[in-house]
Amino acid sequence: MFTIIGADGKEYGPVTADKLREWIASGRANAQTQVRRDGESAWSNLGSLPDFAGAFAAAQPPPPPAPTAAAASGSFASGAQAVDPKAYADAILARGAKLDFGAALSRGLDLLKSDYWTFVGITLVMTLVICAASAIPLAGLLLTGILVGGLQFYFVRKLRGEKPELGDCFVGFNSMTGALILGAIVSTVLIIVGAVCLILPGIYLAIAYKFTYLLVLDHKLDFWPAMEVSRRVITANWFLMFFLLIVAAILSALGTALLIIGVVFTLPYGFAVFAAAYEQLVGPRRA
């Protein structure tokens, strides 16, 4: 018997191996799905269990989104996927995943507790690097996507049971660099323009573009498709996402008020909750 963690962050099971194979065939579970065998305490990736190797081989993946005209002329970032953002977002939304506020908070806390001091150390190191870069004119804008995206992706990979290291937080310097830089610049400009015009459009875009860096690094999308897919996916859950980020901001403010003691908890917890929300709504790229 097996129990899995669904895309919504909730546990499902225990179920038999045959039922789990049915979920794999229907796309309800994938190789990155967290699974635990009855009688065991550790979670692992479903794809790592030999019991289900045949099920993954037999599963028919959905067709990839149709490429755009940009595919013929190349991409702004090496290795970026040229896609139709609307079709790509529709394929993600077709899973029917909704942001579960409580599950995101709970799963974020479980993730943080699983390796607390490692998360604290890496978050503080990356925060210091981001602050140092921001103190240099233009460097903050150029490096924000690379550094923040790398830290976000670190938490997502840990959530999936992978074993990234501190150096992996800087993967944006070696891969998808252009897309991360342009994503940071263009989204910032559009948010500022929206805020100057009517304020509310700026607030809307500030929330809607939150998954941009993760979609660049995780799904290998170029900057504009990543921004548009993020906007479309988050728009379907915008208010819940807004309140989730408000809660994270309040926790960060409380952590700052409590100085170091509070910050060492609230900073990594905010990233852990954000990773859980991303995994609920988007999840890993499917073939």
N, C-alpha and C positions, 0 to 999 in steps of 0.2 A: 504494500500500500504506500501511496505517495501523497504528499501535500505540496502545492505550488503557491507562489506569490504571483497573482495576476497583474496585468498592466495597470490596474487601478490601485495596486498596493495591498489588496486584501488577500487573505489566505483561502485557498480552495482545496478541499479534500478532508479526510483521506479518500483517495480513489485508487482503483486498480490500475495496473500497468496498461491493460487494454483500453480503459477509459482515457488514460493519459495519451495513448497513441491516437485516439480519436481526436483529442484536442489539438494534437500536433498537426494532424491531417487537415483540420478545419482552420488552422491558423490561430487558434486561441492560445497556443503555447509555441515557443520557438526555442532555439538553441541557447539563448541567453536567459530564459526563464529560470528563476530560482526555484529549486526543488529540494525536498527533504524526505528521505525514506523513513518510514515508521521505525521507531526504536533508535534513531540517530538524532543528534542535536545540531549537526552542522548543515548549512545550506550549500548547495553547489549549483553550477550551471547545468541545465537539463541536457545540453549537448555533450557534456563530459561523461554521461552515463552510457556505457555500452549497451544497456538494455534497450535503448531507443535509437540506436544508430540506424537500424533498418527503417524506422518510421520517418526519420529526417530524409533518408535517401529517397523514400517513396513519395514524400510530400511534394506537391506541385506548387512552387512559389508563384505569387501573382506577377503579371507582366510588369516590367519597369515602366515608369512614366514616359510619355513620348518626348523625344528630344526637341529642343527649340532650334531656331535658325542659328543660334550662337554656337551650336555644335560644329557647324561647318567652318566657322571662323576662329575657333579656339576659345579659351576661357581666360579670365583674369588671374586665375590661380592654377598652378600645376596640379593635376589630379582631380580638379573639380568636376562634378557631374553637371552637365548641361541638361536641365529639365524644364518642363512646363510647371511653374510653381503652383498653379491652380490644380492641375491634375495630381501633382505630388501631394498637396495638402488634402485634396479630396480622398486620396487613397488612405491617408493616415486617419482622417475623420471617419472614414467608412468603418473603422474598427469599433466605433461607438464608444470610445473611452471618454469618460468624464472625470474632471478633477475632483477627487475625494479629499476634501480639506483635512479631515481628521486623519485619514490614512497617510497623507503626505507628512503631516507632523509626527505621527507615530513611527512611520518607517524611517524618517530622517533621524529620529532619536535612536532607533535601533541600530542604524548604520553608525552613528557617532559612537555609541557605546561599544561597538564591535572592535574598534581600534582607536580609542579616544586620544591618547597622547600623540599618536602618529598624525591624526587629523589636526590636532592643535598645533603641532610643530610646523607642519607643511602650510597650514593656513596663515600662521603668523609670518613665516618666511616670505610667502608670496605677497602678503599684504604689505610688508615692508618694501619689497621690490616694486610693487605697484605704486606705493606712495612716493618712493624715490624717483621713479620715472615721471610721475605726475608733476614733480617739482621742477622738471626741466621743460622749458617752453617747447610746445608741440610734441615732445616725447610721450607725454601722457596720452594724447589723442592717437598717436601712431602705435603705441604699444598696448593700449587698453584691451583691444580685442585678443591679442596674442596671450597676454598674461592672465586676464580674467577668464577667457575661454579655456586656457590650459588648466586652470584651477577647477573650473566647473566640470571639465571633462574628467579630471582626476577623480572627483567625487562620483560621477556617473559610472566610471569603470569599477570603482570599489563597490558600488551598489550592485553591480552585475557579477561580483565575485572574482573579478580580475585582480592582478597584483601590480598596479603601477607604482613607480617610485617618484621621488621628488623631481628628477630630471625629466620625467614625462610631462610635467606641468609646462615645460618650455617647448613642447612638440610643435607649437605654432611657428617657431623660428625655422623649422626644417620642412614643414608641410602646411599648405594652405595659407601661407603668410600673407600674400596679396589679398586674398578674400577676407581674412580677418581684419586687416588694416582698413580696407575699403568698407567693410561692414560697420566698423566702429565710426569711421568718418561720416559716411552717408546717413546712417541711422541717427547720429548725433545732430547733424545738420537738419534733418527732417523733423526731429523732436523739437529742436530750437525754433524752427520756422512755425511748427504747429503751436508751440507755446506762445510765441509772439503774436500770432494771428488771433487765436481765440482761447488760448490756454487749454481748453478741454481736448482739442486734437493732439496737443503735445503730451498730455497725460495719457491719452489713449495709446499713442505710439510708443511711449516710454515703457508701457507694460507689454504691448503687442510684439515688440522686437526683442524681448528677453531671451528667446531661444536661438537667436541668430548665431552666436558663436558656437553653440553646441551643434547646431545643424551643419555648420561649416566643418567642424572637426569630426563629428560622429557620422554624418551622412555624406560628407565630402561635397557639399553644395557650394556653388559660387556665392558671392556676397548677396546679390540681388535675389536669386531664388531662395536663399536662406532667410533673408528678411521677409519676403512675401509668405513663405511657408509658415514661418513663425507667427506672422501677423494673422494669417487665416486660421491656424490651429488655436492660437490663444484667444482670438475673438470669440470662438465658440464657447470659451470658458472664462471670458474676460473678467467678470466681476469676482468670481472665485479666486482667480489668479491675483487680482488687485488686492483682495483682502488677505490672501496668503502672504504677499509681499509686505503688506502693511504690518502684519503680525511679526514678520522677520525684522522689519525696520524698528518696531517697538522694542523687540528683544535686543537688537544691536544698541539702541539708545540706552536701554537699561544696563547693558554690559559696559558701555562707556561710562555711565554714571558710577558703576561699581569698580571702575578702573580695571586693572589687569585681571582680577579674579573673575569679573563678569565677562570680559572680552574673550578670554580663552574658552569660554563655553559658547557664547552667542555667535561669534564669527563663524566657527566651523559648523554650528548647528544650522545657521542660515543657508550655507552652501549645501548641507546634507538634505534639507527640506526642499531646496530648489531642484536638486538632482532627483529626488523622489517625484516631484511634480512633473519634471521632464519625462521621466521614465513612464509615468502614468499616461501622459498625453501623446508622446511621440514614440519613445522606445528606440531600439536599434534599427539600423537600416536593413530592410529585407531585400533579398535578391530579386 
